[in-house]
Amino acid sequence: MNNIKSFLSKLSMSLIQTNQRYGLTLSGSEVWKGDTIDLLIQLIKSSHSSRVIQLGGPELKSIDHHVHYKKGAQLLGQECSLLVCDFESGFDANSFNSALGALVGGGILIILSSPTSSGDLAIKWLQSHLNMLLRIEENEALPKLPVFESHRSANLYLQQNEAVNNVIKVVEGHRKRPLLLTADRGRGKSSALGIAAAELMQKRNIRIAVTAPSVKSVAPVFQHAARLLNVQSQKNYELEYERSQLIFASPDDVVKGYVSCDVLFVDEASAIPISMLKKMVNQYSRLVLSTTIHGYEGCGRGFTLKFVEWLKQSRPNYRAKHLTQPIRWGENDWLESWQYKAFLLDSDEVDTKPVCLDTMQISQVDKSKLLQEPDSLRSYFALLVSAHYQTSPNDLFTLLSDPAIKLFVAECQGKPIACMLGVEEGGLSEKDVEQIKTGLRRPKGHLVATSILNSFGIQCAATQKSLRLMRVAVDPKCQRQGVASKMLDYAKRLGGYDFLSTSYGATFDLLRFWQKNEFHLIKVGSKRDTASGCHSALMVFSTRSNWLKKANFAFTNSLTYNLMGYLRNLETDIAKELVFLSGSQTVSKLEKEVVHLYVQGGASFETAAAQISSMLFSLPYDQLIQVSGLLISKVVQQRSFQFCAETYGFTGRKQIELALKSELRIIESQFTL
């Protein structure tokens, strides 16, 4: 033990001096591992004031904080100098990556037990990277001590100070110029918010509200503000300084208008539904949006691809600041570099070299070869990340471990330009079907099969074998050249499947794309996805499933009712697309006459509304696409006059009806009905 003590002491001192982090694996008896951990805790406690945290496994003695192996997200915002991980009972890639962010410079990661599964590609991939950590074995010679270089910056807090000034400018500058503050983990983003809050509270009487998905994640904001102001943070995350306040408020309370403040800080914004973020932007004229980016997984692609693009349009004078300089650990940190390699966290950019589409070849990838071809895996995953709004380390491990998930790639001259993910579903037994119908079980991995069964009572959709297309990702410079459609054509020719399906966050462009490729819409989800902010759309392609026509008819038959029910908040361009997909209806001469009477002033809106709706459902697509959002909102979705006035800028019902009649007059005179 004396040799180990000396070894660990030298390692710890070297890490502290260089502000680096490192990882160890321990292999031996439980007693020996426990004694080694105790020894390391004593060393850590003597040289650090930080805590010791354990992720997974039975709780060890002398541990300050212990969380389940799936609960690493609870450690966001916390700090430790020793992180002990025990994966004997299970491993969660998302949780582990979150926990690593709590380990500060000079700290050590200890892996006690690795997850075991001899045939699991994901576990093999993980184990190959755990083998890169320093291995200490009972009754074996100690390894050579690693050598670290110091990368301490001359001005460690330069970027953070700039961020603080940017936050203060939101309050002291012009209204409606929000700040978007992004940072990799360990860059002092939350600390910057706390420092800025303290400076503002010292300068003026101000009420600052902080919101986040979890109150625990904003603990550093309050800690830094309290330290600088030399005051105690009160219960429920409230802090007072003279006549100023810093308070926490839940996102729900914020969007409901319950929170009055001079400036709103939104921390970990990418984990808040996009629809809620938009409301916050519209409600608060002084706003700071802050979020973590850690490779592809910290900042959801929905935030980058959807919300930030919306923000540029809604608040063109917004400002952005990205922090790259680490504060919690040193630059070129060994453990951060290892983490990026193990979980492909740098796979968010695809190659930008020109390609020739004439040589494109599509094939299915043998996933068992990916462990020997890590560069290929990195390229495929980069494509999948670039085209989707929500990717996490768990997605990488699911891709490798789940045999039902199939990976297809399109290559030009040996370079991948597109990837497609599909998951095999269906093939369920009659017993499974009966249990699903009665709500006794919902088998994992059969999303579309169970949805069709429960929505329409169509049993053969669950007993037939199908392939659900999860993602079709194309290199951005090769998009809009038919690559994705060719990938779908390849999937249609695959043998062994009765039908293909897809389920995704419905947007106008995606609905048009899948419809163009002969997929039929049969269901729109009743709730918006928290990440994309969209309703889900379920579409099916089949040339041999007779039930598809029945499902499509049932959907379109109920569409008129649903558009004024749970879909009444749907975006009007998507609502138009659904009206078109419902199939052109016929409008009678009598219905036309009622609409004409309304236009001329002889009939009320309430009298003619149903007939106007029939008219809209009868229009061919090229005419329907020109219909205004006002007409769709008021007639098809039956929104209130008050809503339409607020949304479309009218003073009230009288002005709205004048606009409706004017548009209907054009439809009557110019469109063939």
C-alpha positions as CSV (number, residue, x, y, z in Angstrom):
1,M,0.0,0.0,0.0
2,N,2.9,2.4,0.6
3,N,3.9,2.1,-3.0
4,I,0.4,2.9,-4.1
5,K,0.2,5.8,-1.7
6,S,3.4,7.3,-3.0
7,F,2.2,6.7,-6.6
8,L,-1.2,8.3,-6.1
9,S,0.3,11.2,-4.2
10,K,2.8,12.1,-7.0
11,L,0.0,11.7,-9.5
12,S,-2.3,14.0,-7.6
13,M,0.4,16.7,-7.1
14,S,1.3,16.6,-10.8
15,L,-2.4,17.1,-11.7
16,I,-2.8,20.0,-9.3
17,Q,0.3,21.7,-10.5
18,T,-0.8,21.5,-14.2
19,N,-4.6,21.9,-13.6
20,Q,-5.2,18.7,-15.6
21,R,-7.6,15.8,-15.0
22,Y,-6.9,12.2,-15.4
23,G,-8.6,8.8,-15.2
24,L,-7.7,5.5,-13.5
25,T,-9.2,2.0,-13.6
26,L,-8.9,-0.2,-10.5
27,S,-8.8,-4.0,-10.9
28,G,-8.7,-6.3,-7.9
29,S,-10.7,-7.6,-5.0
30,E,-13.5,-5.5,-3.5
31,V,-11.5,-5.1,-0.2
32,W,-8.4,-3.9,-2.1
33,K,-10.4,-1.5,-4.3
34,G,-12.1,-0.1,-1.2
35,D,-8.8,0.4,0.6
36,T,-7.3,2.1,-2.5
37,I,-10.3,4.5,-2.7
38,D,-10.0,5.3,1.0
39,L,-6.3,6.1,0.5
40,L,-7.1,8.4,-2.5
41,I,-9.8,10.2,-0.6
42,Q,-7.4,11.0,2.2
43,L,-4.9,12.4,-0.3
44,I,-7.6,14.4,-2.0
45,K,-9.1,15.8,1.2
46,S,-5.6,16.9,2.4
47,S,-4.9,18.9,-0.8
48,H,-8.3,19.9,-2.0
49,S,-11.3,21.6,-0.4
50,S,-13.6,20.0,-3.0
51,R,-15.9,17.0,-2.6
52,V,-15.9,13.3,-3.5
53,I,-18.7,12.1,-5.6
54,Q,-19.7,8.6,-6.6
55,L,-21.8,7.6,-9.7
56,G,-23.4,4.2,-9.6
57,G,-22.7,1.1,-7.5
58,P,-23.2,0.6,-3.8
59,E,-22.3,3.7,-1.8
60,L,-18.7,3.7,-0.5
61,K,-17.8,5.1,2.9
62,S,-16.3,8.6,3.0
63,I,-18.2,9.6,-0.1
64,D,-19.8,13.1,0.1
65,H,-22.5,12.5,-2.5
66,H,-23.8,9.4,-4.3
67,V,-26.1,9.2,-7.3
68,H,-27.6,6.3,-9.3
69,Y,-25.7,5.5,-12.5
70,K,-28.5,7.1,-14.6
71,K,-28.7,10.3,-12.5
72,G,-25.4,12.0,-13.5
73,A,-27.4,15.0,-14.7
74,Q,-28.1,15.8,-11.1
75,L,-24.4,16.7,-10.8
76,L,-24.6,19.6,-13.3
77,G,-23.3,22.8,-11.6
78,Q,-21.6,20.8,-8.8
79,E,-17.8,20.3,-8.4
80,C,-15.6,17.5,-7.1
81,S,-11.9,16.6,-7.0
82,L,-12.6,12.8,-7.1
83,L,-15.2,11.1,-9.2
84,V,-15.7,7.4,-8.5
85,C,-17.8,5.5,-11.1
86,D,-19.0,1.9,-10.7
87,F,-20.9,0.5,-13.7
88,E,-21.3,-3.1,-12.6
89,S,-25.1,-2.6,-12.4
90,G,-25.3,-0.6,-15.6
91,F,-24.0,2.2,-17.8
92,D,-25.7,5.3,-19.2
93,A,-23.6,7.4,-21.6
94,N,-25.5,10.6,-21.1
95,S,-25.3,10.3,-17.3
96,F,-21.6,9.6,-17.3
97,N,-20.8,12.6,-19.6
98,S,-22.8,14.9,-17.3
99,A,-20.9,13.6,-14.2
100,L,-17.5,14.2,-15.8
101,G,-18.3,17.9,-16.0
102,A,-18.3,18.1,-12.2
103,L,-14.6,17.0,-12.0
104,V,-12.4,20.0,-11.6
105,G,-8.8,20.6,-12.6
106,G,-6.4,18.5,-10.6
107,G,-9.1,15.9,-10.1
108,I,-9.1,12.2,-10.7
109,L,-11.7,9.9,-12.3
110,I,-11.8,6.4,-10.9
111,I,-13.5,3.5,-12.7
112,L,-14.2,0.6,-10.3
113,S,-16.2,-1.8,-12.5
114,S,-17.0,-1.7,-16.2
115,P,-20.3,-2.8,-17.7
116,T,-20.0,-6.3,-19.1
117,S,-21.7,-7.8,-22.2
118,S,-19.5,-10.0,-24.4
119,G,-21.5,-9.5,-27.6
120,D,-22.4,-5.9,-27.2
121,L,-20.6,-3.6,-29.7
122,A,-21.3,-0.5,-27.6
123,I,-19.6,-2.1,-24.5
124,K,-16.7,-3.2,-26.6
125,W,-16.3,0.3,-27.9
126,L,-16.5,1.7,-24.3
127,Q,-14.0,-0.9,-23.0
128,S,-11.5,0.0,-25.7
129,H,-11.5,3.5,-24.5
130,L,-11.5,2.6,-20.8
131,N,-8.3,0.7,-21.6
132,M,-6.7,4.1,-22.5
133,L,-7.0,5.1,-18.8
134,L,-4.2,4.3,-16.4
135,R,-4.8,0.8,-15.1
136,I,-3.8,-0.1,-11.5
137,E,-4.1,-3.9,-10.6
138,E,-3.8,-5.6,-7.3
139,N,-0.5,-7.5,-6.8
140,E,0.8,-6.1,-10.1
141,A,3.6,-3.6,-10.8
142,L,2.4,0.0,-10.8
143,P,2.3,1.7,-14.2
144,K,4.6,4.5,-15.2
145,L,3.5,8.0,-14.0
146,P,2.1,10.1,-16.9
147,V,3.7,13.5,-17.5
148,F,1.5,16.5,-18.0
149,E,2.3,20.0,-19.4
150,S,0.9,23.1,-17.8
151,H,-1.4,25.1,-20.0
152,R,-2.3,27.9,-17.6
153,S,-3.5,31.0,-19.4
154,A,-2.0,34.3,-18.6
155,N,-5.5,35.8,-18.3
156,L,-7.6,32.9,-17.2
157,Y,-10.8,35.0,-16.8
158,L,-10.5,37.1,-20.0
159,Q,-13.5,35.5,-21.8
160,Q,-15.6,35.2,-18.7
161,N,-15.1,39.0,-17.9
162,E,-16.2,39.8,-21.5
163,A,-19.3,37.7,-20.9
164,V,-20.0,39.5,-17.6
165,N,-19.8,42.9,-19.5
166,N,-22.1,41.6,-22.2
167,V,-24.7,40.5,-19.6
168,I,-24.6,43.9,-17.9
169,K,-25.0,45.6,-21.3
170,V,-28.3,43.8,-21.7
171,V,-29.6,45.8,-18.8
172,E,-27.9,49.1,-19.5
173,G,-28.3,49.0,-23.3
174,H,-31.2,49.1,-25.7
175,R,-34.3,46.9,-25.1
176,K,-35.1,43.8,-27.2
177,R,-31.4,43.0,-27.7
178,P,-31.1,39.6,-26.0
179,L,-27.7,38.0,-25.3
180,L,-27.1,34.4,-26.3
181,L,-24.3,33.0,-24.1
182,T,-22.9,29.6,-25.0
183,A,-20.0,27.6,-23.6
184,D,-18.5,24.2,-23.4
185,R,-18.6,22.7,-19.9
186,G,-16.2,24.1,-17.4
187,R,-15.9,27.5,-19.1
188,G,-17.5,29.5,-16.2
189,K,-20.8,30.3,-18.0
190,S,-23.0,30.0,-14.9
191,S,-20.4,31.8,-12.8
192,A,-20.5,34.7,-15.3
193,L,-24.2,35.0,-14.7
194,G,-23.7,35.1,-10.9
195,I,-20.9,37.7,-11.2
196,A,-22.9,39.9,-13.5
197,A,-25.9,39.6,-11.2
198,A,-23.8,40.8,-8.2
199,E,-22.4,43.8,-10.1
200,L,-25.8,44.8,-11.3
201,M,-27.3,44.5,-7.8
202,Q,-24.4,46.7,-6.4
203,K,-25.0,49.4,-9.1
204,R,-28.8,49.8,-8.9
205,N,-32.0,48.7,-7.5
206,I,-32.9,45.7,-9.7
207,R,-34.9,42.5,-9.6
208,I,-33.2,39.6,-11.5
209,A,-35.1,36.4,-12.2
210,V,-33.2,33.2,-13.1
211,T,-35.0,30.3,-14.7
212,A,-33.7,26.8,-15.7
213,P,-35.1,23.3,-16.2
214,S,-33.7,22.4,-12.7
215,V,-33.2,24.7,-9.7
216,K,-30.0,22.7,-8.8
217,S,-28.3,23.7,-12.1
218,V,-28.4,27.4,-11.2
219,A,-26.7,26.9,-7.8
220,P,-23.4,28.3,-9.1
221,V,-25.2,31.5,-10.2
222,F,-26.5,32.1,-6.6
223,Q,-23.2,31.0,-5.0
224,H,-21.0,33.4,-7.0
225,A,-23.5,36.3,-6.5
226,A,-23.8,35.6,-2.7
227,R,-20.0,35.4,-2.4
228,L,-19.4,38.8,-4.1
229,L,-22.2,40.5,-2.3
230,N,-21.2,38.9,1.0
231,V,-24.8,37.8,1.8
232,Q,-26.5,34.5,2.5
233,S,-28.7,33.0,-0.1
234,Q,-32.2,32.5,1.3
235,K,-34.4,29.4,1.0
236,N,-35.9,28.7,-2.4
237,Y,-33.0,30.3,-4.1
238,E,-33.7,33.9,-3.2
239,L,-31.0,36.5,-2.6
240,E,-31.5,40.0,-1.4
241,Y,-28.9,42.9,-1.3
242,E,-30.2,46.2,-0.1
243,R,-33.1,46.9,-2.4
244,S,-32.2,44.4,-5.1
245,Q,-33.3,40.8,-5.5
246,L,-32.0,37.7,-7.3
247,I,-34.7,35.0,-7.5
248,F,-35.3,31.6,-9.1
249,A,-38.5,31.0,-11.1
250,S,-39.7,27.9,-12.9
251,P,-40.0,28.1,-16.7
252,D,-43.8,27.4,-16.3
253,D,-44.2,30.4,-14.0
254,V,-42.2,32.6,-16.3
255,V,-44.2,31.8,-19.5
256,K,-47.5,32.1,-17.6
257,G,-46.6,35.7,-16.7
258,Y,-46.3,35.1,-12.9
259,V,-42.7,36.5,-12.8
260,S,-42.1,40.3,-12.7
261,C,-38.4,41.3,-13.2
262,D,-36.1,43.9,-14.8
263,V,-34.1,41.2,-16.5
264,L,-34.5,37.4,-17.0
265,F,-31.6,35.0,-17.1
266,V,-32.5,31.7,-18.8
267,D,-29.8,29.1,-17.9
268,E,-29.4,25.8,-19.8
269,A,-31.9,27.2,-22.4
270,S,-31.4,24.3,-24.8
271,A,-33.1,22.0,-22.3
272,I,-36.2,24.1,-22.3
273,P,-38.9,23.5,-24.9
274,I,-38.5,25.8,-27.9
275,S,-42.1,27.0,-27.7
276,M,-41.5,28.2,-24.1
277,L,-38.3,30.0,-25.1
278,K,-40.1,31.9,-27.9
279,K,-42.7,33.1,-25.3
280,M,-39.9,34.3,-23.0
281,V,-38.3,36.3,-25.8
282,N,-41.6,37.9,-26.7
283,Q,-42.5,38.6,-23.0
284,Y,-39.2,40.0,-21.7
285,S,-37.5,42.9,-23.3
286,R,-34.2,42.3,-21.4
287,L,-33.1,38.7,-21.6
288,V,-30.0,36.6,-21.3
289,L,-30.2,33.1,-22.8
290,S,-27.4,30.8,-21.6
291,T,-26.7,27.2,-22.5
292,T,-24.0,24.5,-22.4
293,I,-22.5,23.1,-25.6
294,H,-20.4,20.0,-25.1
295,G,-19.8,18.7,-28.5
296,Y,-23.0,17.8,-30.2
297,E,-24.9,16.7,-27.0
298,G,-24.9,19.7,-24.6
299,C,-26.9,22.0,-26.9
300,G,-29.7,20.2,-28.6
301,R,-29.8,20.6,-32.4
302,G,-33.4,21.9,-32.0
303,F,-31.9,24.8,-30.2
304,T,-29.3,25.5,-32.9
305,L,-31.3,24.6,-36.0
306,K,-34.7,25.9,-35.0
307,F,-34.6,28.4,-32.1
308,V,-31.5,30.3,-32.9
309,E,-32.7,30.7,-36.5
310,W,-36.0,32.0,-35.2
311,L,-34.2,34.4,-32.8
312,K,-32.3,35.9,-35.7
313,Q,-35.5,36.7,-37.4
314,S,-37.4,37.8,-34.3
315,R,-34.6,39.8,-32.7
316,P,-32.1,40.7,-35.5
317,N,-30.1,42.9,-33.1
318,Y,-29.4,40.0,-30.6
319,R,-25.8,39.4,-29.6
320,A,-24.0,36.2,-29.2
321,K,-20.9,35.2,-27.0
322,H,-19.3,31.8,-27.0
323,L,-16.8,30.9,-24.2
324,T,-14.0,28.4,-25.2
325,Q,-11.4,29.1,-22.5
326,P,-11.7,26.5,-19.7
327,I,-11.8,27.8,-16.1
328,R,-12.7,24.6,-14.2
329,W,-9.7,22.8,-15.6
330,G,-6.6,23.6,-17.8
331,E,-6.5,24.0,-21.6
332,N,-5.9,20.8,-23.6
333,D,-7.2,18.8,-20.6
334,W,-6.3,15.1,-20.9
335,L,-9.6,13.8,-19.7
336,E,-11.7,16.2,-21.9
337,S,-9.7,15.0,-24.9
338,W,-10.3,11.4,-23.9
339,Q,-14.0,12.1,-23.4
340,Y,-14.4,13.6,-26.9
341,K,-12.8,10.6,-28.5
342,A,-14.8,8.0,-26.5
343,F,-18.2,9.6,-27.2
344,L,-17.4,11.2,-30.6
345,L,-18.3,14.6,-29.1
346,D,-16.4,16.4,-31.9
347,S,-18.6,14.7,-34.5
348,D,-20.7,17.8,-35.2
349,E,-19.0,18.9,-38.4
350,V,-19.0,17.1,-41.7
351,D,-16.3,17.2,-44.3
352,T,-16.7,20.1,-46.7
353,K,-14.7,18.8,-49.7
354,P,-16.6,18.8,-53.0
355,V,-18.1,15.4,-54.2
356,C,-19.4,14.0,-57.4
357,L,-22.9,12.6,-57.0
358,D,-22.7,10.6,-60.3
359,T,-20.6,8.0,-58.5
360,M,-22.9,7.6,-55.5
361,Q,-23.3,4.1,-54.2
362,I,-25.7,3.0,-51.4
363,S,-25.1,0.0,-49.1
364,Q,-26.0,-1.3,-45.7
365,V,-23.2,-1.1,-43.1
366,D,-21.9,-4.1,-41.2
367,K,-21.9,-2.6,-37.8
368,S,-19.5,-5.3,-36.4
369,K,-16.7,-3.8,-38.5
370,L,-17.1,-0.3,-37.1
371,L,-15.0,-1.0,-34.0
372,Q,-12.1,-1.7,-36.4
373,E,-13.0,1.4,-38.5
374,P,-13.4,4.2,-36.0
375,D,-12.8,6.9,-38.6
376,S,-15.8,5.5,-40.6
377,L,-18.0,5.5,-37.5
378,R,-17.0,9.1,-36.8
379,S,-17.9,10.1,-40.3
380,Y,-21.3,8.4,-40.2
381,F,-22.1,9.8,-36.8
382,A,-21.1,13.3,-37.9
383,L,-23.6,13.1,-40.7
384,L,-26.4,11.9,-38.4
385,V,-25.6,14.6,-35.9
386,S,-25.5,17.4,-38.5
387,A,-29.0,16.6,-39.8
388,H,-30.9,16.1,-36.5
389,Y,-31.9,18.4,-33.7
390,Q,-31.5,16.0,-30.8
391,T,-28.5,13.8,-30.5
392,S,-26.9,12.4,-27.3
393,P,-24.1,10.0,-26.4
394,N,-26.7,7.4,-25.7
395,D,-27.6,7.5,-29.4
396,L,-24.1,6.4,-30.3
397,F,-24.3,3.5,-27.9
398,T,-27.8,2.5,-29.0
399,L,-26.6,2.5,-32.6
400,L,-23.8,0.1,-31.8
401,S,-25.7,-2.1,-29.3
402,D,-29.2,-2.6,-30.8
403,P,-29.3,-5.2,-33.5
404,A,-32.7,-4.0,-34.7
405,I,-31.1,-0.7,-35.8
406,K,-29.8,-0.8,-39.4
407,L,-27.3,1.7,-40.8
408,F,-27.2,2.6,-44.5
409,V,-24.7,4.9,-46.1
410,A,-24.4,6.6,-49.5
411,E,-20.8,7.2,-50.7
412,C,-19.2,9.1,-53.5
413,Q,-15.6,8.0,-54.3
414,G,-15.3,6.4,-50.9
415,K,-16.5,9.4,-49.0
416,P,-19.8,9.1,-47.1
417,I,-22.3,11.9,-48.1
418,A,-25.5,10.5,-46.5
419,C,-26.6,8.1,-43.8
420,M,-29.9,6.6,-43.0
421,L,-31.0,4.9,-39.8
422,G,-33.8,2.4,-39.7
423,V,-35.1,0.2,-36.9
424,E,-36.9,-3.1,-37.5
425,E,-40.4,-3.3,-35.9
426,G,-43.4,-5.5,-35.8
427,G,-43.5,-9.3,-36.2
428,L,-45.3,-9.4,-32.9
429,S,-47.2,-12.5,-31.8
430,E,-51.0,-12.6,-31.4
431,K,-50.5,-12.7,-27.6
432,D,-48.4,-9.5,-27.8
433,V,-51.1,-7.9,-29.9
434,E,-53.8,-8.7,-27.3
435,Q,-51.7,-7.4,-24.4
436,I,-51.1,-4.1,-26.3
437,K,-54.8,-3.7,-27.1
438,T,-55.7,-4.1,-23.5
439,G,-52.9,-1.8,-22.3
440,L,-51.0,-4.5,-20.4
441,R,-47.8,-3.9,-22.2
442,R,-46.1,-1.6,-24.7
443,P,-43.1,-3.5,-26.2
444,K,-40.0,-1.3,-26.5
445,G,-38.8,-0.5,-30.0
446,H,-42.1,-0.9,-31.7
447,L,-43.3,2.7,-31.8
448,V,-45.2,2.7,-35.1
449,A,-46.6,-0.9,-34.8
450,T,-48.2,-0.2,-31.4
451,S,-49.3,3.3,-32.5
452,I,-51.2,2.0,-35.5
453,L,-52.7,-0.8,-33.5
454,N,-53.9,1.5,-30.7
455,S,-55.0,4.3,-33.0
456,F,-56.9,2.3,-35.6
457,G,-57.2,-1.2,-34.2
458,I,-55.3,-2.6,-37.2
459,Q,-53.7,-5.8,-35.9
460,C,-51.7,-6.8,-39.0
461,A,-49.6,-3.6,-38.8
462,A,-48.2,-5.1,-35.6
463,T,-47.8,-8.7,-36.8
464,Q,-46.2,-7.6,-40.1
465,K,-42.5,-6.9,-40.3
466,S,-41.6,-3.2,-41.0
467,L,-38.7,-0.8,-41.0
468,R,-39.1,2.6,-39.3
469,L,-36.8,5.2,-40.9
470,M,-35.4,7.2,-37.9
471,R,-33.1,9.6,-39.7
472,V,-32.1,10.4,-43.2
473,A,-29.0,12.7,-43.0
474,V,-27.4,14.3,-46.0
475,D,-24.1,16.3,-46.2
476,P,-25.3,19.9,-46.2
477,K,-23.5,20.7,-49.5
478,C,-25.2,17.7,-51.2
479,Q,-28.7,18.5,-50.1
480,R,-31.6,19.3,-52.5
481,Q,-30.0,17.2,-55.2
482,G,-32.2,14.1,-54.7
483,V,-29.8,12.2,-52.4
484,A,-32.3,11.6,-49.6
485,S,-35.0,10.4,-52.1
486,K,-32.5,8.0,-53.6
487,M,-31.8,6.7,-50.1
488,L,-35.6,6.1,-49.6
489,D,-35.8,4.3,-53.0
490,Y,-33.0,2.0,-51.8
491,A,-35.0,1.3,-48.6
492,K,-38.2,0.6,-50.7
493,R,-36.3,-2.2,-52.5
494,L,-35.1,-3.9,-49.4
495,G,-36.6,-7.4,-48.9
496,G,-38.3,-8.8,-45.8
497,Y,-40.4,-5.8,-44.9
498,D,-44.2,-5.4,-45.5
499,F,-44.0,-1.6,-45.1
500,L,-41.8,1.4,-44.3
501,S,-42.7,4.0,-41.8
502,T,-41.3,7.2,-40.3
503,S,-42.2,9.4,-37.3
504,Y,-40.8,12.9,-37.0
505,G,-41.4,16.5,-35.8
506,A,-43.8,17.8,-38.5
507,T,-42.7,20.9,-40.4
508,F,-44.0,22.1,-43.8
509,D,-40.8,21.1,-45.7
510,L,-40.7,17.6,-44.1
511,L,-44.3,16.9,-44.8
512,R,-43.8,17.8,-48.4
513,F,-40.6,15.7,-48.7
514,W,-42.1,12.5,-47.3
515,Q,-45.3,13.0,-49.3
516,K,-43.3,13.5,-52.5
517,N,-41.6,10.1,-51.7
518,E,-45.0,8.4,-51.6
519,F,-45.4,8.1,-47.8
520,H,-48.9,8.6,-46.6
521,L,-49.7,10.6,-43.5
522,I,-51.9,8.6,-41.1
523,K,-51.4,10.4,-37.7
524,V,-50.4,13.7,-36.2
525,G,-49.5,13.6,-32.5
526,S,-51.7,15.5,-30.0
527,K,-48.7,17.1,-28.1
528,R,-45.7,19.0,-29.2
529,D,-42.3,17.4,-28.7
530,T,-40.3,19.2,-26.0
531,A,-37.1,19.3,-28.0
532,S,-38.4,20.2,-31.5
533,G,-41.4,22.1,-30.6
534,C,-43.4,20.2,-33.3
535,H,-46.2,17.8,-33.4
536,S,-45.1,14.3,-34.5
537,A,-46.2,13.0,-37.9
538,L,-46.5,9.3,-38.6
539,M,-46.3,8.3,-42.3
540,V,-46.2,5.0,-44.0
541,F,-45.2,3.6,-47.4
542,S,-46.4,0.3,-48.7
543,T,-47.4,-1.3,-52.0
544,R,-48.9,-4.5,-50.4
545,S,-50.5,-3.5,-47.1
546,N,-54.3,-3.2,-47.7
547,W,-54.8,-1.7,-44.3
548,L,-52.9,1.5,-45.3
549,K,-55.9,2.9,-47.2
550,K,-58.2,2.3,-44.2
551,A,-55.8,4.1,-41.9
552,N,-55.4,7.0,-44.3
553,F,-59.1,7.3,-44.7
554,A,-59.7,7.2,-40.9
555,F,-57.1,10.0,-40.5
556,T,-58.5,12.3,-43.2
557,N,-62.1,11.6,-42.2
558,S,-61.3,13.0,-38.7
559,L,-59.0,15.8,-39.8
560,T,-61.7,18.5,-40.0
561,Y,-62.6,17.8,-36.4
562,N,-59.1,17.6,-35.2
563,L,-58.0,20.8,-36.8
564,M,-60.4,22.7,-34.7
565,G,-59.6,20.5,-31.7
566,Y,-56.1,19.4,-30.6
567,L,-54.5,20.8,-33.8
568,R,-56.0,24.2,-33.6
569,N,-52.7,25.6,-32.4
570,L,-50.9,24.1,-35.4
571,E,-48.9,26.4,-37.6
572,T,-51.1,27.6,-40.5
573,D,-48.7,26.5,-43.2
574,I,-48.8,22.9,-41.8
575,A,-52.5,23.1,-41.4
576,K,-52.8,24.0,-45.1
577,E,-50.7,21.0,-45.9
578,L,-53.0,18.7,-43.9
579,V,-56.0,20.1,-45.6
580,F,-54.4,19.2,-48.9
581,L,-53.4,15.8,-47.7
582,S,-57.0,15.1,-46.7
583,G,-57.9,14.9,-50.4
584,S,-59.8,17.4,-52.5
585,Q,-63.5,17.4,-51.6
586,T,-66.4,18.7,-53.6
587,V,-68.4,21.8,-52.8
588,S,-72.0,22.1,-53.7
589,K,-73.7,24.9,-55.6
590,L,-75.7,25.7,-52.4
591,E,-72.6,26.0,-50.3
592,K,-71.1,28.3,-52.9
593,E,-74.2,30.4,-52.7
594,V,-74.0,30.7,-48.9
595,V,-70.4,31.9,-49.1
596,H,-71.4,34.4,-51.8
597,L,-74.2,35.7,-49.5
598,Y,-71.6,36.2,-46.7
599,V,-69.3,38.1,-49.0
600,Q,-72.1,40.3,-50.1
601,G,-73.1,41.0,-46.5
602,G,-76.4,39.1,-46.4
603,A,-75.2,36.2,-44.2
604,S,-73.4,36.2,-40.9
605,F,-70.0,34.6,-40.4
606,E,-71.5,32.0,-38.1
607,T,-74.0,31.0,-40.8
608,A,-71.4,30.7,-43.5
609,A,-68.4,29.3,-41.6
610,A,-69.1,25.6,-42.4
611,Q,-69.6,26.4,-46.1
612,I,-66.4,28.4,-46.2
613,S,-64.6,25.5,-44.7
614,S,-66.0,23.1,-47.3
615,M,-64.8,25.6,-50.0
616,L,-61.2,25.6,-48.6
617,F,-61.1,21.8,-48.5
618,S,-62.1,21.7,-52.1
619,L,-59.3,23.8,-53.4
620,P,-56.4,22.2,-55.4
621,Y,-53.0,22.7,-53.8
622,D,-51.7,25.5,-56.0
623,Q,-54.8,27.5,-55.0
624,L,-54.8,26.4,-51.4
625,I,-51.2,27.4,-50.8
626,Q,-52.2,31.1,-51.5
627,V,-54.8,31.2,-48.8
628,S,-53.9,33.5,-45.9
629,G,-53.1,32.3,-42.4
630,L,-56.0,34.4,-41.2
631,L,-58.5,32.4,-43.2
632,I,-57.0,29.1,-42.1
633,S,-56.9,30.2,-38.4
634,K,-60.4,31.5,-38.3
635,V,-62.3,29.0,-40.5
636,V,-60.4,25.7,-40.4
637,Q,-58.9,25.9,-36.9
638,Q,-61.8,28.0,-35.5
639,R,-59.6,30.4,-33.5
640,S,-61.3,33.2,-31.7
641,F,-61.7,36.7,-33.2
642,Q,-59.5,38.0,-30.3
643,F,-56.7,35.5,-31.1
644,C,-56.9,36.5,-34.8
645,A,-56.8,40.2,-34.0
646,E,-53.7,39.8,-31.8
647,T,-51.9,37.4,-34.2
648,Y,-52.6,39.2,-37.5
649,G,-52.6,42.8,-36.3
650,F,-56.3,43.7,-36.6
651,T,-58.3,46.0,-34.2
652,G,-61.2,43.6,-33.8
653,R,-63.9,41.5,-35.5
654,K,-65.2,44.1,-37.9
655,Q,-61.7,44.6,-39.5
656,I,-61.1,40.8,-39.5
657,E,-64.4,40.2,-41.4
658,L,-63.6,42.8,-44.0
659,A,-60.3,41.0,-44.6
660,L,-62.0,37.6,-44.8
661,K,-64.7,38.9,-47.3
662,S,-62.0,40.5,-49.4
663,E,-60.1,37.3,-49.7
664,L,-63.2,35.2,-50.3
665,R,-64.2,37.6,-53.1
666,I,-60.9,36.9,-54.8
667,I,-61.3,33.1,-54.4
668,E,-64.8,33.4,-56.0
669,S,-63.7,35.5,-58.9
670,Q,-60.3,34.0,-59.7
671,F,-60.3,30.4,-58.6
672,T,-62.2,27.6,-60.3
673,L,-64.2,25.8,-57.7
